[in-house]
Amino acid sequence: SFRYDNHNRIVEPHLLGVSTEGHMTLIAYQVEGGSSSGKIPGWRPFLLSKISGLSIVATTFSSARNGYNPNAKGMQKILARL
């Protein structure tokens, strides 16, 4: 869980890398919390530089969500993935 763009969020992290714009980015499936778009649950990219209050929650997930792309478009370098 973490805070991002003035919203608390709980996500399932799937991919970490460097975007084509050169930003460290987390691609995750948001399962709870707020969002400016109001579309929860759903896939989201998160800039690591904007994440605060990061904590590990007890909830786990056992497999990738539908729509997961291990070679995500918009990423120039992938550092970790499911």
C-alpha positions in Angstrom: 0.0 0.0 0.0 1.1 3.6 -0.5 0.0 7.2 -1.1 0.0 8.5 -4.7 -1.5 11.7 -6.0 -3.3 12.4 -2.8 -5.0 9.0 -2.6 -4.2 5.9 -0.5 -3.9 2.8 -2.7 -3.5 -0.9 -2.4 -1.9 -2.6 -5.4 -0.7 -5.9 -6.7 2.8 -5.1 -8.2 3.5 -6.9 -11.4 6.4 -5.0 -13.2 9.1 -2.6 -12.3 11.2 -0.8 -14.8 12.3 2.4 -16.6 9.7 4.1 -18.8 10.5 5.4 -22.3 10.5 8.8 -20.6 13.3 7.6 -18.3 11.2 7.4 -15.1 11.4 4.5 -12.6 7.9 3.1 -12.9 5.8 0.4 -11.2 3.0 -1.3 -13.2 0.4 -2.6 -10.8 -3.2 -3.7 -10.5 -4.9 -1.4 -8.1 -7.4 -3.3 -6.0 -8.4 -0.8 -3.3 -8.2 2.9 -2.4 -8.8 6.1 -4.3 -8.0 7.3 -7.8 -8.6 10.6 -9.7 -10.2 8.5 -12.4 -12.4 6.7 -10.0 -11.9 3.4 -11.9 -11.0 0.8 -9.3 -10.0 -1.9 -9.7 -7.7 -1.6 -12.7 -4.2 -1.4 -14.2 -2.1 1.7 -13.4 1.5 2.9 -13.9 3.0 4.6 -10.9 6.1 6.8 -10.9 8.3 5.7 -8.0 9.2 9.3 -7.3 5.6 10.1 -6.5 5.0 7.2 -4.1 5.1 7.9 -0.4 4.1 6.0 2.8 5.0 2.6 1.3 4.1 -0.4 3.4 3.7 -4.1 2.9 0.2 -5.4 3.7 -0.7 -8.9 4.8 -2.9 -9.6 1.8 -1.3 -11.6 -1.0 -2.1 -12.5 -4.5 -1.2 -15.8 -6.2 -1.0 -15.1 -9.9 -1.0 -12.4 -12.5 -4.2 -10.5 -13.2 -5.9 -10.7 -16.6 -4.4 -8.2 -19.0 -0.9 -8.5 -17.6 1.8 -7.8 -20.2 5.3 -8.9 -19.0 6.7 -6.8 -21.9 4.7 -3.7 -21.1 4.4 -1.0 -23.8 6.1 2.2 -22.7 8.9 0.5 -20.8 12.5 0.8 -22.2 14.0 -1.4 -19.5 12.4 -4.0 -17.2 14.1 -4.6 -13.9 11.6 -7.1 -12.3 8.5 -8.8 -13.3 6.2 -11.7 -12.3 
